């Protein structure tokens, strides 16, 4: 047994490392490695927070752009609706003008929702009218009626009663009936 009890408890650097390990506490090297890991984790957390902040700013920017786009879309929709209404009115006025300009064509044949459809209906109606006109002219050529009054011929007494025959005879002679 040593003489000085204090000497018994004196520790050397070697015994300190051995005691730390024996107590379950980390060694100096382990502490340094843990500190380095902690520093890296802090840097990673700071970088992640920076990225989150940047993403939040980008999200806010995109939301602002989306709001502007929605406003622009609403304005465009309103403008498109007005243009469609003006187009519909213009087509209706064009149809009325075409009907007035083509009074020889039946009005119910002239129709359409667009200018092209109206023009096509006019062309169809004109083709139909031309066809009918040619057909009527052909019929007129086939049935010729001589000019002037037909020559007078004798009245057929066939099928007349005796009294009617007598009246017809008196009339031909210039008498009165």
Rosetta blueprint (number, residue, H / E / L):
1 X L
2 X L
3 X L
4 X L
5 X H
6 X H
7 X H
8 X H
9 X H
10 X L
11 X L
12 X L
13 X H
14 X H
15 X H
16 X H
17 X H
18 X H
19 X H
20 X H
21 X H
22 X H
23 X H
24 X L
25 X L
26 X L
27 X L
28 X H
29 X H
30 X H
31 X H
32 X H
33 X H
34 X H
35 X H
36 X H
37 X H
38 X H
39 X H
40 X H
41 X H
42 X H
43 X H
44 X H
45 X H
46 X H
47 X H
48 X H
49 X H
50 X H
51 X H
52 X H
53 X H
54 X H
55 X H
56 X H
57 X H
58 X H
59 X H
60 X H
61 X H
62 X H
63 X H
64 X H
65 X H
66 X H
67 X H
68 X H
69 X H
70 X H
71 X H
72 X H
73 X H
74 X H
75 X H
76 X H
77 X H
78 X H
79 X H
80 X H
81 X H
82 X H
83 X H
84 X H
85 X H
86 X H
87 X H
88 X H
89 X H
90 X H
91 X H
92 X H
93 X H
94 X H
95 X H
96 X H
97 X H
98 X H
99 X H
100 X H
101 X H
102 X L
103 X L
104 X L
105 X L
106 X L
107 X L
108 X L
109 X L
110 X L
111 X L
112 X L
113 X L
114 X L
115 X H
116 X H
117 X H
118 X H
119 X H
120 X H
121 X H
122 X H
123 X H
124 X H
125 X H
126 X H
127 X H
128 X H
129 X H
130 X H
131 X H
132 X H
133 X H
134 X H
135 X H
136 X H
137 X H
138 X H
139 X H
140 X H
141 X H
142 X H
143 X L
144 X L
145 X L
146 X L
147 X L
148 X L
149 X L
150 X L
151 X L
152 X L
153 X L
154 X L
155 X L
156 X L
157 X L
158 X L
159 X L
160 X L
161 X L
162 X H
163 X H
164 X H
165 X H
166 X H
167 X H
168 X H
169 X H
170 X H
171 X H
172 X H
173 X L
174 X L
175 X L
176 X L
177 X L
